[in-house]
Amino acid sequence: MLDKVTAKSAMKTDTTEIITSMKRFREPPVRPHAGDVAIVGAGLIGLSIAFELASRGATVRVYDAAEPAHGASWAGAGMLAPLTETIKDESLRRLCELSLRAYPAFTQAVTAASGIDAHLRLDGLIYAAFDSATRDDLLMRAERLQQRGFPVRTLDHREAIAFEPVLGKRLVGAILMEEEGHVDNRRLGRALSAACSALGVAVKAGAGHVRVKHDQRKVLGVWTDDGFFAAGVVINAAGAWAARVEGVPPDCVPPVFPMKGQMLALALPPALIRHPIWVPDAYLVPREDGRLLIGATVEDCGFDSRVTAAGIHVLLDAALKALPVLNDFAITETWAGLRPATPDLKPFIGATPLERYFLATGHFRNGILLAPVTATLIADAVEGQEDETLRLFALQRSQPEHAHV
Ligand code: GLY
């Protein structure tokens, strides 16, 4: 385990690297680009990569079977929470932390190019306990994280209520992840689409099944419902559908599968809740317009994306047990999305055995969080700069034997 000093200094080095790399968003391209790039999948991952590569001077086309940023990118709650998510794999947790630190520069660059504010808020996330066993677990967790130098604070009842008055009398204890927060992922999707257009990226919605064309050694381009488009680089960012991108050799197909998440929204007065709140079995994420998002189920049921009575029941039960004050608010929306999961729950980011064919998929619960760092890593890889980090997220790493979690 890293001690406090090591963790902090390692973080500083990585942060410096990320900040340096993120500066590219604001500066004119300084390196030769890699030619025409085709990206399969216009979710936040695909669009972030397109934005980064176009910022560096590449000519980029993005293909999606549906509308841009309307899959898991639209369905998520936009929570940016690497510590709260309890990510067991150290390399993935560190990647998530790097991406969190990159978020302010990333959203600034996207807003500058698009004129759309994605409502990034990194002013804390509360993890709340309503019984003494959960509180004791939280306190132990906070202590472990503090010992490793992470910005986590324990809150007594008074402090927690001052932070979020809605937590009420039943609260027994809480911890505050001081630097975590949220972004409005739907606004970010719109902002990224506009930013990509501003940089000349062609985003083709309704592209149908995309088929990759190659000559056994390297990619040549993609077939879509509109015909063939030559490309020197193809990037599979098709989320839960990544294993269905056709035409590639079998050893380039990522073992990605869908994991459904159902959610709902309540209409609250704006600012009644200001920070994301984790409660047992659910999380609550506020939006600037007053909506409170409540999520999310984790269901292994293939490509079934229906909202079900049982799914909504589970979420409401957890949310209302914790915060009975929510009982009387109207439900304004229910929806479901398909997270791209992998057998070891780590994403696939980087090269494949097929030359110039890259993967950026399998981000499971952390796709929105990992968008900035994925974009930087993939753009670097496309330009021939292989980052050591990518070995940990390579398609060829060993996988657990069971197909699903
Ligand atoms: N990141 C939260 C979720 O996937 O439900």
Residues whose N, C-alpha, C, O or C-beta is under 5 A from the ligand:
A	BS01	LIG	G261 A296 F364 R365 N366
